[in-house]
Amino acid sequence: MTGELVKAVGRFSETTIDTETVVMDLDSGDFFSLTGTAAAVWQRIDGTRSREALIAELVIEYPMAPAEIAGDVDAFLAQLLSAGLIAGT
């Protein structure tokens, strides 16, 4: 996925409480509880960042190896894509 990532507006509802963001898939009713890096990724999906840009920002913010962050980001983006909550441009 090399293009900018965008949220599928109208497909979900979200709320943030303290450090947790809860996203509900309006089609399936499934909930995603996002904390830590998952919440950071979700907040950054705004149509201006690619997968690579997300990873570059997280490497600065979190004390993890870039390869580990990339693996986590890829797994999370795959879940969001599968649920139809995001798309790549």
N, C-alpha and C positions, 0 to 999 in steps of 0.2 A: 504494500500500500504506500504509494509515493505522493499522492495528492493530499490536499487539506481534508481533514476530518470534520464532518458536520453531524450534529444531532438531528434526529428525525422528529422535528417539531410536530406535536399533535399525537405522537405515538406513546408518550410517557408523561407521567406527573412526577415531580420531585420536590423534596423538602429537605432542608438541612437543620439538624439539631446538634448544637455543639460542634463536634468534629466528625459527625456521621452524616452522610447524605443518603437518603433513601429514595430510590427510583422505582416507580411502579410502571410496568409495561401495561398500557391500557388495553391492548388486545388480549393478552393471556392472563393478566392479573398477577403475573410473577413480580416479586419484589427483589431488588438488588440493594444490599446494605453495603455502602461504600465508605471505607475509612482509609487512612494512610495514603499510599501511592495510588490506589484505585480512585479515591476521592480527588486526589490531585490531577489525575489524568482526566476524569470526567469534567472537572471544572475548566480544564484547558481546551476541551473539545469545543471550539467556537467558530470553526470555519476558516481560521487563519493559520492553523498549525498542522503540519504533517506528522506522521509517526516519528520521523527522525527528529523533528523539532521538539516533540513531547519528550522523547528520550533525552535529548541534550539538556532540556530544562530540569528534568528529574535528576540527572547525574549531578547537577550543581546543588540541588536541594537535599538529596538523600545520600547518606554515606554507604553506597552500595556500588559494586562493580558494574560498569556499563553493560556487560553481557548479561548480568543478572537482571538489571532493570529492563533491558530489551526483551528478555524472555517473559518477564512478568507483564510488560506492556502488551506484547504480542498476544499472550493468552487472554488478557482482559479485553483487548480490542476484538479478538475472535468471538468472545462471548457476546459483546455488544452488537457486533455485525450479525451474528446468528439470530439474536433476538430482534433484529431490525431497528435497534435504537440509534444506530449511527450509520453513516455512509461515507465512503471516500469519494473525493472528486477527481 
